[in-house]
Amino acid sequence: MHIKKFKNFFLLDENLNNSYVSGNKFRKLQGILRSAGTIEGILSFGSPYSSHLLACAYYGKILELPVTGIIISEREIKTIRFPYLNMTKKFGTKLIFTDMVNAFSIIEKYKKQLPQYLWIPGGGHTLEAAKEYELFFDELFKKENIWSHINKIILPFGTGTTAYGIWMSVRKQENPIEVIGVSVSRNKDKCIYAVKEMEGLDKFPGLTIIDQFSGRYGQRDNESEKNRWRFFKETKVLPDPIYNARAVQYFYEQNYTNALIVNTGGMLNNLL
Ligand SMILES: Cc1ncc(COP(=O)(O)O)c(C=O)c1O
């Protein structure tokens, strides 16, 4: 049973999809690597909070492949202060640091230097990753018998791959449920652009994007902290402060009932 019922909502906790290195990035990478064929290494990028780079590092270790991760940040980064980054380094990933202005040229430089590596866009934003979520939800729709009680699926929206994959599965169902992606950084136009990139679709009926938190990536305030701990008391699951805190805050603000909340992972960021 993947989905748990609470008083007036349901929870799918993707922190539990693998031991320790888990979450949506882990599931997404699984899809990417399955369709990648033979590779000699992994090259990707992310923020200092990136659970995607840790997923790359984890698979690099298992598959005995070298991994290079480019960290984009405007601040000087002390790796030890960022749990995901710290762990990524421990798994043996080579970390390269850059600011936003130089990010593009650094990425291009490493792509040229390491042509035999699999290049993975930041956050694992690929169609294969989205399809992994589509497949997972196809299974959940078959196996779980809760769907008649659910009228919304709520999750954080970063690159939008996870929300898109879930929406792809939902739209095939007889009574499609609304999918609500709560953006943690981008405004609505940029979010739409990101899901359009997937397969070139123009319209996304039933996919709602909330951008009330746009431009506030990584910022923490009293309201979101309060809601994280309220959620913890109700579920015994503490949402991470960067991604899932936003979705949970939005959920409580709306007083929704009959929602499925997808906790997308990111638990190590609770150590921040
Ligand atoms: C824990 C966590 N949740 C959600 C997201 C967003 O997922 P997506 O990029 O698929 O929208 C990310 C990364 O961006 C993440 O690390």
Ligand as a Chemical Component Dictionary entry (heavy atoms), coordinates in Angstrom:
data_LIG
# 
_chem_comp.id                   LIG 
_chem_comp.type                 NON-POLYMER 
_chem_comp.pdbx_formal_charge   0 
_chem_comp.three_letter_code    LIG 
# 
loop_
_chem_comp_atom.comp_id 
_chem_comp_atom.atom_id 
_chem_comp_atom.alt_atom_id 
_chem_comp_atom.type_symbol 
_chem_comp_atom.charge 
_chem_comp_atom.model_Cartn_x 
_chem_comp_atom.model_Cartn_y 
_chem_comp_atom.model_Cartn_z 
_chem_comp_atom.pdbx_ordinal 
LIG C1 C1 C 0 12.367 17.094 -3.137  1  
LIG C2 C2 C 0 11.971 17.663 -4.444  2  
LIG N1 N1 N 0 10.664 17.767 -4.720  3  
LIG C3 C3 C 0 10.230 18.271 -5.885  4  
LIG C4 C4 C 0 11.105 18.732 -6.846  5  
LIG C5 C5 C 0 10.556 19.244 -8.109  6  
LIG O1 O1 O 0 10.328 18.190 -9.020  7  
LIG P1 P1 P 0 10.229 18.497 -10.557 8  
LIG O2 O2 O 0 11.529 19.108 -10.963 9  
LIG O3 O3 O 0 10.005 17.179 -11.204 10 
LIG O4 O4 O 0 9.106  19.449 -10.736 11 
LIG C6 C6 C 0 12.496 18.649 -6.583  12 
LIG C7 C7 C 0 13.509 19.141 -7.533  13 
LIG O5 O5 O 0 13.386 20.025 -8.310  14 
LIG C8 C8 C 0 12.930 18.090 -5.364  15 
LIG O6 O6 O 0 14.243 17.972 -5.075  16 
# 
loop_
_chem_comp_bond.comp_id 
_chem_comp_bond.atom_id_1 
_chem_comp_bond.atom_id_2 
_chem_comp_bond.value_order 
_chem_comp_bond.pdbx_ordinal 
LIG C1 C2 SING 1  
LIG C2 N1 SING 2  
LIG C2 C8 DOUB 3  
LIG N1 C3 DOUB 4  
LIG C3 C4 SING 5  
LIG C4 C5 SING 6  
LIG C4 C6 DOUB 7  
LIG C5 O1 SING 8  
LIG O1 P1 SING 9  
LIG P1 O2 DOUB 10 
LIG P1 O3 SING 11 
LIG P1 O4 SING 12 
LIG C6 C7 SING 13 
LIG C6 C8 SING 14 
LIG C7 O5 DOUB 15 
LIG C8 O6 SING 16 
# 
